């Protein structure tokens, strides 16, 4: 999964993240969970690693986390934030 596009800039903090798409002149604001996922993608984690870590850290069923993370990743793909 690729998320290193030169036209993107992002800021991540405990409250979430903001991704600026310079090519499309648009901005995407993420909540804390979206920011966590985005940060892990930027660090090179694969979706399976992110799902496992998030499920462990939140004590949530892996199947629920997997569905939600995969849905989120599809949204990022549809916005051409990741490939």
N, C-alpha and C positions, 0 to 999 in steps of 0.2 A: 504494500500500500504506500503510495507516494503522497506526501503532504508538504513537500518543499518546493513551492512555486515562488519564483523570484518577485512576482507582483503582489505577494501577500506580506503583511506585517501584522504581528499580533502582540498583545499584552495579556499576561495571565496573572491573576492573583487569587487569593482565597475566596473571593466573591464570584469568580468566573473568568471570562475572557472576552476580549474584543478582537475581532479579525478584520483588518482593513484590506480590501481588494482594490489595489491601485488601478488595475486594468479596467475594472467595471465601475470604479468610483462608488463602491458600496461598502457597507459595514455590517458585520454580523456580531451580535452580542450573545454570549453564552452564559448560562447559569453556572453554578459551581461544579455540577457534575459534567456539563459540557466542557468547561474549562479544564477539569481534571483529565478528561479523555483527550482533549486537544494537546495538553501538555505532554501526556504520555506518548501520543503520536509523534510530537516534535522530538522526543527523546529517542525515538526509534522502536518503541514497543509495538509488537504486533497485536491485532485485535484480541487474540486468544489470551495474551498476557494481561491486557487491560481488563478484560472480562473477569479473569481469575482474581486479579488484585482488587478490583472494585467490589466483587462479591465478598471477598475476605474482609476488606476494610469496613464494609457496610453491613456485614452479616446478613446478606440477602441471597436468596436462592439463585444459583448460577444460571438457571434457565431464564429467569426473569431478567437478570442483568444482561445476559447474552441477547435476548430479544430487543431490549431497549438500546444497547450499544450498537447493534447491527442496524436498527432503524435510524439512529443518529448518524452513523457513518453513511448510510444511503442518502440522508439529507445533505450531508457535506458533499457527497459526490454529485448530487443533482445541482448544487450551487457551484460546482467546479472548484471546491476548496481542496479536495483530495481526488486522486485518480484511482 
